[in-house]
Amino acid sequence: MKVILVVTDSHGKNLVFVSAELHSYTLQEAIHLARDGAFDHIYAVNGSTGAYLRTRPSAPQREQLDRLSTCRTKPRVLIRVRTIEDSRS
């Protein structure tokens, strides 16, 4: 199974993985799938802070988890406030 998108938080932690079939998996679900060998180029690692996923070094650059991530830096939120006066003009 190929991962096409990784949703991360502002600290860079991978939270949700989306497959080419557009199925989404939480980190825990993805770890179980990786341990079962379900993902192409992705494997589970047990670290001191818990389990996480890594991309195999042989994976193409375009399939590296960092490349598939939605957030590489802290997100910026832009808000446009529309006032009543704006809607009258």
N, C-alpha and C positions, 0 to 999 in steps of 0.2 A: 504494500500500500504506500502511496506517495503522499507526503505532506506538502500542501501548497501555501499554507498560511499559518503563522504562529502569532497569537495575541499575547502581548506581554504587558506587565504593569510598568509604572514609571521607574522602577528600580531594575528593570530588565529581566524580571522573573517570568518565565514562560508559564502561561496560565491555561490556554486553550489551543488545541491543535486541530486544523481543518484539513481533511483529506481531499484528494482529487475528486472523490465521489461526493464531496460536500457534506460529509459527516463530521461532526465536531466532537472532540474528546477532551475531557478535563485532563489536567496533569496526571492525576492518579490513574485514570483510564489509559492514558497514553503510555505510562510507565509499564502497566500490565501488558499492554499490546506489544511494546518494544521487547519486553522479556520473553514474550512468545514468538518473537521474530516477525511480527506482522508488518513493520515499517521498513521501507527501503532506506538504507544508509543511516538509520537512527538506532541507538542502543541505550539501555538504562545503566546508570552508574550509581553506586551507593557512596555518598559523601558523608562528611561529618555532620552536616545539617539535614541529611535525609537523601532520598533518591531524587535524581534528576535525569534529563535526557541529553545526549550528545550526538553529534553527527560524526559518522566515520570519516577519517581523513581522506579516504578514496572517493568520497561523494563530490560531485561537481559543485563548483562555487555557487551556482544558482539554486542548489538544493541544501545549502548550509542553513541551519536553524537561524543564525544571525541574519542571513539575507532574507529569510521568510518572515521575519519579525515585523510587527506593526509599529513598534516603539523602540527606537535606539537611544533616544534622549528623553528628557522629561517633556511631557506633552504641553502644548500651548493651546489654551482655549480662547477662542475669539467669540465674543458675544456682541451682537448688534441689538440694541434696545430700540424698539420702535415706539414712538410716543403717539398720542392722539393727534397732535399737530402734524406729525409726519403723514398720517393716513388721510388727512384732509387735503393735503396739497397734491 
